[in-house]
């Protein structure tokens, strides 16, 4: 019986850590170990409501030529645990639309890094170095970003769910 209870605990913990959607329909309890030992199946609980992941956005603040531009990475709503990801300037997207996006090597230095948003945190900042341009006025640089290698609480997860 104790061995069966341990197996049920491991299954429940694995479902929680990996955030499997179908795990929510089973509410594993110690009483399920007894039912399983007698050949019965655990009873499904009411389905959990489906929620979508909060969305990430990248905003480049106005900056002057030759300065470091502040980039705000913002999550639309807080997560319970930390989200870590690698980010980079998506220079190929900028080259594909030069009338809208700033160009790497002309307006800014191509950059990459890692960010972490701790549980409850919705915003962090990174910096991108701008390059000299004709005007000394502050300008908004439209720089595309991409991110990869997402980890939620140290467990790899799909980055696409945050787009």
N, C-alpha and C positions, 0 to 999 in steps of 0.2 A: 504494500500500500504506500509506504513512504517513497519508494522508488518511483511509483506512478505519479505521485504528487510532485516530485522533483521534475519529472518529464513535462508535466502540464505547466509548471512554473517556467521552465526553459522555453517552451513553445510560446507562452504568453509574452515573455520578455523579448524573444526574437521578433515577434509580430510588432511589438511596441517600438523597438529600436529601428527596425527596417521600414516601419510605417506602411506595412501592407494594408491595402484597402479592405480586403476580405476578412482580415483578422477581427475587425470591429464587430462582426456579427456574432462572434463567440465570446462569451464572458466566462473565462475559465475560473473555476473556483475549486477549493479543496474538495467540495462534495462531488465534483465531477470525477475525481480519482476513484471514489467509491463506486459511482455509476459505471465507469469504464471497467473496473475490476469485475463487475457483474455482467459485463457484455453490453451495457447500454451506452448511448452516445450523449455527449453534453448537449444541453438545449441551447439553441441560438438565442442571443439577446436581441432586443430591438436594434435595427440598423442604425449606425451612427450617421449624423447628418454629414453630407459631403461638403467640404469647404475647399476653396481654392487657396493656393499659396499666395502670399503678398507679392506684389510686383516691385522690381528694382528699376530705378531710373538714375541716369547720370546727367548732371547739370554742370556746365562750365560757367563759372562766374566771370563777369567782365574783368579784363585785365589789360595791362599796358604791354607794349612790345618789349621783349627782353626780360619780362618778369615771369615768376612762377604763377600760373593760373590755378586757382582753387577749383577742384572738381568735387561736387557733392554727390555722394552715392547714397541714395535714399530708398528705403523700403516702405511700401505703402501702409503697412501695419506691422507691429512688432511680432517677433517669433518668441516662443517660450525658451528656446535654447540658441546657441550661437550658429551663425551662418558664415562660412569662410569660402572665399573664391579667389581665383586668379583673374585679373583684368588686364586688358591691353587696349591701346588705341587701335581701332579697326581701320587702318590706313587704306586698305583696298576699297572700302566703301567710300571714303573721302575722295579717292582718285576717280571713282565712278560717277561722282556728282560734284565737280569742282565749283559749280555756281552756288552751291549751298554750303558744303563742308569746307573747313579749313584743310590745307594740304600739308601732310607731314614733310618736313624738310624745308618748307617754305614759310609756314605760319607757326608750327610747333614741332617739338622734338618727339619722335615716336617713343612711347613709354609703355611700360607694363609693371605690374606689381601684384600684391595680394592685399585683400581687405578682409576684415572680420567685423561683423555686427553681432555683438553679444546679446543674449536673451534680453528682450525688452528695449533694446536700442534700435532706432530706426534710421540713423544717419551717421555717416563717417565722411572724412575728406581725404583726398589724395591731391597731388600736385603734378602739373605738366608744365614744362618750360616752353614759353612762347619764344618765337624768333623775331628779330627786328623786322618791322614792316614800315611802309612809307609814313604813316600817320603816327603821331605820338599820343593820340587820343585813346581812351579806353575803348576796347571793342569786345564784342561777344564772338568768341570762336565756336563754331559749331563743329564739334569733334565727335565722330562716332566711336562707340566703345563696344567691346565684346567681353564676355566673361566665360570661364570654364573651371573645371575642377572643383565644383561645389561640394561642400561638406556641411551637413547639418549635425551639430553636436559630435563632430569627428567622424561621422559616417558618410561615405560618398552618396550623393543624391543627384538627380537630374537637374541641371541648371535651367533647362527649358521651362520648367514649371514657374520660374520667377520672372519670365519675360512677359 
